[in-house]
Amino acid sequence: MSAVIEEHHDHHDHKPTGIGRWLFSTNHKDIGTMYLWFSFIMFFIGGALALVIRAELFEPGLQFVEPELFNQLTTLHGLIMVFGVIMPAFVGLANWMIPMMIGAPDMALPRMNNWSFWLLPGAFGLLIASLVMSLMGMGSAPNFGWTFYAPLSTTYGPASTDYFIFSVHMMGISSIMGAINIIATIMNMRAPGMTYMKMPIFVWTWFITAYLLIAVMPVLAGVVTMMLTDRHFGTSFFNAAGGGDPVLFQHVFWFFGHPEVYIMILPSFGIISQIVPTFARKKIFGYSSMVYATASIAFLSFIVWAHHMFTTGMPVAGELFFMYATMLIAVPTGVKVFNWVSTMWRGSLSFETPMLFAIAFIFLFTIGGFTGLMLCIVPADFQYHDTYFVVAHFHYVLVTGAAFGIMAGVYYWIPKWTGNMYDETLGKWHFWLSVISVNVLFFPMHFLGLAGMPRRIPDYSLQFAEFNAVASIGAFVFGFTQLIFLYNVIKTARGKTSVKATSQVWEGAEGLEWTLPSPAPFHSFTTPPQVK
Amino acid sequence: MSTTNHGEYFIPEPSKWPVIGTIALVTTVIGAVHTIHAGELNWLLPIGFLLIAYLFFGWFGAVIDESMGGHYNAQVDKSFRIGMLWFIFSEVMFFAAFFGALFYARVFALDWLGGGGNNAATHEYLWPAFNAIWPVLSNPDNTKFAPPAEAMGASGLPAFNTAVLLASSVTVTIAHHGLRANHRKPLIIWLAITVALGVSFLFLQAEEYMHAYEQMGLTLDSGIYGSTFFMLTGFHGFHVTMGTTMLLVMLIRSIKGHFTSDNHFAFEAVAWYWHFVDVVWLGLYIFVYWL
């Protein structure tokens, strides 16, 4: 319908052609697309590593991989999923959606935007090369877990650790520039009348996430720099023989690491806050409380880091402080969950794929939140620490939380990006297979952890066999289900679906992005829209 | 928002610089790892540095051309300001990591190694001879980390350097006032003095390092005191080097007449950066040299 008329807009766009369009891009949509595809490719690489891990753990004993390689697989799986999948996917969504949502033509600093992206293939090329070389028998890839604790990564780290250190530096530069760009865009490029408290929640959550990134990525750069000098230049930051302390590593790392886990969930909160009102056909319940809750979570994220280190050794006063501060996070998070539920209350609900993923997010992320509360209780954590219970907890918040949020966002916005509706039947298959298999995969890990199975081991005692077998079956179903997602995305992008998208796309959707034609023109708003 | 002219959005043309930047960094990184490990590809490191220099000349050159060509409007100017401000904040957090390490070592790690808190057993079983005193002139294991013979004092050269850097913050402000009043001569003179002060600071810092290494036995590998001392002052010195280079570029651009009284964001950004470097030094002077 309206799509036909809006075809004419496209003729005004002067899209660069060939490989140069992508290499030299200054366009937020092209850069967003590159981020999303990069994330998708990394998702399958990181997922393949996870399947090798789950194949090894299908039954007790050593079947496929030696313990040394197993450690490299868990390390690379974690690093790829955190830095190569979740974070780039969020930045990709921010690139695509924030300019459209605030009525801007593009990001504020388009060239820097492109550099932020192109650093990532460089950084991950170095990291993945170390694994490929390890498989070819040349040295070991990083093998100390994604948290790279000293002295595993300093005194005992393999030679490839130095490539890891520099690749983290490059990821950090990328994230900091990306975050600065998002802040400049939001502060400076909003359409007239778009006050801060009229911004869509997705924009708000990314605004706050960007501050978290700027505050903690430099600290990560600092800690890997200390690692580098400890390894090669004789400093003793993490060596008690010279007056340092390996525990210092954990403090500095988790000062980055805890805000980092909120960096990986706040934009998903934003996506869910866009989707739920659309499919409930109601305005979001408690807009301002959503904003303040996000800000509160961000603030609290800076004063809870040592809850990752309760068993490491800390004065009792420290343990208590970090326990109570962590519990406080449940309050703003609870506000959000109740707001989503209240938004759905008495709404005219419909259950297209984005909404299904959003509802699954609310349920399953909340489970992950509750296990987080269990973990924050110091005496209980002494039992749970470094067990599969922790693995279950953070996979619920990262897979059924962050990743489900991203999938929901892709289904929700892909008609706007491509001008085509995705295949709803395939979307439903993707959802139902995912949501069932992901619980088969991760729920038994709670029981394994409570029964005492440690994480990061290639072999285990016989009493853990059944639940591990169940989890591995879930893992393979979940992994291969994602091929449906890939197929659906490609099919939609290539216009092989029968239904063209209107500019409105979803009946209940509100916001500036839905006033643009589908697919959105190359430069979003060349003249600013007026927001009343 | 109403002050911004929305009719003229500025979006740069496609640019090769980001990709060159990535190639430059990957080259540098591979060269650096091979240099550390005495590998075959260590020659990539200087090439990487050259590429980074090429990147800076090219990218900033392109931005200067656009700026001089009048392509930037008030909105672009504001984006640059926001960008520079939060970049400086990220630098603050980078230094915060090292200050945090310093405070943690001084307050907790050394105290516990000396038997503080409930760590009497730690002290007894690991290094019973160790005394927790700052500056650390005797490490827990002096065979692995040879301790310094003496600590760096706060008076003398460091105090003089503090004066140099504080003075340079004043002179750059005077130069800025000159620029805003369209007085070219004071702008150039005071900016040149600022650059000279920056160079003097670096020269004196190099003197201090040589003294530390040759006379005091204070080195990067002389335990946590040397580690924190050299990493904090070293990164600060690196930032002063960057800042001085930037000031020098501003001086050349001032002489060329690039700036007007109401359009000189580059100058202001460098001045902000210079004040930031100054403030970090004050923190260093207090916590590394003095207390």
Contacts between the chains, C-beta under 8 A, distances in Angstrom:
chain1	res1	chain2	res2	distance
A	16	B	14	5.4
A	20	B	14	6.6
A	21	B	14	7.5
A	23	B	16	7.6
A	23	B	19	5.1
A	24	B	14	3.8
A	24	B	15	5.7
A	24	B	16	5.5
A	24	B	18	7.6
A	24	B	19	6.8
A	25	B	14	6.2
A	26	B	11	6.3
A	26	B	12	5.1
A	26	B	13	6.8
A	26	B	14	5.5
A	26	B	15	6.2
A	104	B	9	7.9
A	105	B	9	4.5
A	105	B	11	6.1
A	106	B	9	7.6
A	106	B	11	5.1
A	108	B	79	4.0
A	108	B	82	7.5
A	108	B	83	7.6
A	109	B	79	6.0
A	109	B	83	6.0
A	110	B	11	5.9
A	110	B	12	5.7
A	111	B	12	5.5
A	111	B	15	4.8
A	111	B	17	6.5
A	111	B	18	5.9
A	111	B	59	7.7
A	112	B	18	7.6
A	112	B	83	7.6
A	114	B	15	7.2
A	114	B	18	4.1
A	114	B	19	7.8
A	115	B	17	7.5
A	115	B	18	3.6
A	115	B	21	5.2
A	115	B	22	7.0
A	117	B	18	7.9
A	118	B	18	5.3
A	118	B	19	5.6
A	118	B	21	7.5
A	118	B	22	4.4
A	119	B	21	7.7
A	119	B	22	5.6
A	119	B	25	6.9
A	121	B	22	7.5
A	122	B	22	4.8
A	122	B	23	8.0
A	122	B	25	6.4
A	122	B	26	4.4
A	125	B	26	7.3
A	126	B	26	7.2
A	126	B	29	6.6
A	126	B	30	7.7
A	159	B	37	6.2
A	162	B	32	7.9
A	162	B	33	4.7
A	162	B	36	6.0
A	162	B	37	7.2
A	163	B	29	7.4
A	163	B	33	5.7
A	166	B	29	4.0
A	166	B	32	6.7
A	166	B	33	6.7
A	167	B	29	7.5
A	169	B	29	7.8
A	170	B	25	5.9
A	170	B	26	7.9
A	170	B	29	7.1
A	173	B	25	7.7
A	176	B	87	7.6
A	176	B	90	5.1
A	179	B	86	7.6
A	180	B	82	7.7
A	180	B	83	5.2
A	180	B	86	4.9
A	180	B	87	6.1
A	180	B	90	7.6
A	181	B	83	7.6
A	183	B	82	6.3
A	183	B	86	5.7
A	184	B	79	4.6
A	184	B	82	4.3
A	184	B	83	5.2
A	184	B	86	7.8
A	185	B	79	7.9
A	187	B	82	5.5
A	188	B	4	7.7
A	188	B	75	6.2
A	188	B	78	5.0
A	188	B	79	5.0
A	188	B	82	6.1
A	189	B	75	7.5
A	189	B	79	7.7
A	190	B	1	6.3
A	191	B	6	7.8
A	192	B	1	5.6
A	192	B	2	6.6
A	192	B	6	6.8
A	194	B	1	7.8
A	214	B	86	5.5
A	214	B	89	5.9
A	214	B	90	4.9
A	214	B	93	7.2
A	215	B	89	7.6
A	215	B	90	7.9
A	215	B	93	5.4
A	216	B	93	7.1
A	217	B	90	7.1
A	218	B	90	4.8
A	218	B	91	7.0
A	218	B	93	4.0
A	218	B	94	3.8
A	218	B	96	7.7
A	218	B	97	6.8
A	219	B	93	5.7
A	219	B	94	7.3
A	219	B	96	6.7
A	219	B	97	4.4
A	219	B	100	7.9
A	221	B	94	6.0
A	221	B	97	7.7
A	222	B	94	5.5
A	222	B	96	7.8
A	222	B	97	2.8
A	222	B	98	5.9
A	222	B	101	7.8
A	223	B	97	6.3
A	225	B	231	7.9
A	226	B	97	7.8
A	226	B	98	7.8
A	226	B	101	6.6
A	226	B	231	7.4
A	229	B	220	7.3
A	229	B	227	7.3
A	229	B	231	6.6
A	232	B	36	5.3
A	233	B	220	5.6
A	233	B	221	7.2
A	234	B	145	7.8
A	234	B	219	7.4
A	234	B	220	5.4
A	234	B	221	2.6
A	235	B	220	5.9
A	235	B	221	6.7
A	235	B	226	7.7
A	235	B	227	3.7
A	235	B	230	7.8
A	235	B	231	6.6
A	236	B	139	7.7
A	236	B	145	5.6
A	236	B	221	7.5
A	236	B	223	5.6
A	236	B	224	5.5
A	236	B	227	5.4
A	237	B	101	5.7
A	237	B	105	7.8
A	237	B	224	7.2
A	237	B	227	5.7
A	237	B	228	7.9
A	239	B	144	7.9
A	239	B	145	7.8
A	240	B	109	7.4
A	240	B	113	6.3
A	240	B	126	7.1
A	240	B	140	6.2
A	241	B	127	8.0
A	241	B	139	6.9
A	241	B	140	5.5
A	241	B	141	3.7
A	241	B	144	4.7
A	241	B	145	6.2
A	242	B	139	5.3
A	242	B	140	7.2
A	242	B	141	7.2
A	242	B	144	6.7
A	242	B	145	3.8
A	242	B	221	7.9
A	242	B	223	4.1
A	242	B	224	5.5
A	242	B	227	7.0
A	243	B	105	6.5
A	243	B	109	6.7
A	243	B	110	5.7
A	243	B	113	6.7
A	243	B	136	5.1
A	243	B	139	5.5
A	243	B	140	6.1
A	243	B	145	7.7
A	243	B	223	4.9
A	243	B	224	3.5
A	243	B	225	7.1
A	244	B	105	6.2
A	244	B	109	6.3
A	244	B	224	4.9
A	244	B	227	7.0
A	245	B	104	7.2
A	245	B	105	6.9
A	245	B	108	7.3
A	245	B	109	3.8
A	245	B	112	7.7
A	245	B	113	8.0
A	247	B	109	7.6
A	248	B	101	6.0
A	248	B	104	5.1
A	248	B	105	6.8
A	248	B	109	6.3
A	251	B	100	7.5
A	251	B	104	6.2
A	252	B	97	5.8
A	252	B	100	6.3
A	252	B	101	6.5
A	255	B	97	7.8
A	255	B	100	7.2
A	315	B	117	6.3
A	523	B	11	6.8
A	526	B	9	6.7
A	527	B	6	7.1
A	527	B	7	7.1
A	528	B	6	4.2
